[in-house]
Structure formats: C-alpha cells, structure tokens
Amino acid sequence: MRSGGRRKSIAFFIVLGVALVGGAAALNIGWIIVSWRQAGLLVAGILVFPLIITGVVLNTIFLVREIRRNEQHEAFINAVTHELKTPVASMKLYLQTLQNRPVDDAKRQEFYEAMLEDSDRLLGTIEQVLRAGQLGARAHREGHTPIDLGAIVEECVSLARIRYRLPPEALIVRDASANGAGHVVLGDEDDLKAVVSNLVDNAIKYSGQDVRVAVELEQTEPAKATLRVRDHGIGISPSERKRIFRRFYRVPGTMRIKGTGLGLFIVRSVVARHGVKVFAESDGPGRGSTFTVHLPVAAPP
C-alpha cells in the first residue's frame, strides 16, 4: 500500500469513528427524548452510552496506530533492503569486471577501494539493525567505566571524513572547555561510539551538498560533560522533534536520503541506558539543527 493509500485509510477510519460517535450520540439523545418516562431504561442508557462511545474511540485509535505502525515497518524494510542490496550489487559488478576483463593495477586498486567502501556500508547497516534489536531487549546496564569522550569524538569524526570524503573544514571538532582537557565520562565505549557516529552521520546526510558540521565538547558543570552536534541542513519542524527518536520513523519528504530510521532511536536508547537524555533543537525547516547529549563525568582518580 502506497503512502497515498495509507493516508486515505487513516482518513477513512477517522471519519468512520466520528460518524459512529455522532450516530450513537444522535440515537441516544433521540431514545432519551422518546423514552424519558421509563426511568430504568433511561438510567441504563446513560450508563451504557459512554462505554459504547469509549469503545468506538479506542477502536479507531488502535486501527489508526496499526496503520501507521505498518507504514513505518514497510518503510524500514524497504530502506534496509535498499541499503543491503545496493553495496552487494556494486561489489558484484566490480568482481565481474575484474573476472572478465583485463584491468591495470591502478584501476584494480580503485576497484578494491570501492569494494571496501561498499563492504563498510553493508557492515554498518547490519550493525545498526543488530544494535537496535539488542537495545530493545536490554535494560539499563550498570558498571560503566571511565571513557575518554574526546578520543571517541576524534575517532568518529576522522572515520566520517574518510567515509564521506569531506575536507577538514566541513566537519570540525570544537572544545569549548576552559582548559581544553580531555572529557572522561562514565559509559560504555561501544555505545558511546554508536551515539557519536550516528549523530555525525545524520548531520552529514541531512546537510545536503553544503556540509558544515561542528561537533562540540563542553564541561560547564563539574559532574556533567556536554556533547553537541550542529549542522546547517534541512532542519526540523517543531512537530517532528520528538517523533524523530522513534524506531523506524523518518521525517516525511526525506525518504530519498539513505537511512533505516534507526540512528536516532539507537542514540536515544543508548543515552537512556546511561541515565541521561538527548535533545533536538532547530529554528525550523531549512535552518539546521543541534543535538545535545549530557553525560556523567567520571570522578578523578
């Protein structure tokens, strides 16, 4: 079912629910007017009527939610299928070329590099799906260790520059602390890498052609380190700021941008396991966005 069909289905159930509620109300009022002398039936009708209306409303809400959930699941499956199929098809094409045609060393090295990039993209998609499933099944985990957040940021930023072939000025790191010292926080290293890499990847993908992303580290309080990822991309409307953290959710109009709808869900789930929250800020569509995460600072030895 296409998006237009889904919207029509949602509108149908909403109109049907409103019509049923209106019809039930009209019948109940008419019945009360006609049968006002029969007190027992009148009292029974007054008691049963709210239950019927409640059931109709809840049924309509459930149907609309199921339609939207199926829409998100289908969009996720399509996105993952594309993200899995594209690099596999690309690698197959390069391998067939190497197998069937004589290729000089320079061209062969270019093919090898392209296949490695495709394999990294394929592995990244698989890791996203697996991590999302693991986070959904795991509760808050204790025993976090001191982690150098600055080192994780530098590593993730370097990998993003290579992956997206960006010049250094397109993706920069800023340390707003007074002394510029490293930020040692309590957490899980793999989880924090997932947070930083997903925020940076999102900022780059939704920046369009003019990529200007800044990753900022700051420690305004002794017990709290702040991570911010700023971009000048498509921005976020006020109505979408909370929805973007849902599993499989993608903002309407961004389906052409590669993604699975899991990145921000992973970010929210990971920071929740660290006992903190992630915040999204934007002045509106076309005006960029900022994602902020506060993390607990490790006590000095």
Disulfide bonds with the S-S distance in Angstrom:
none
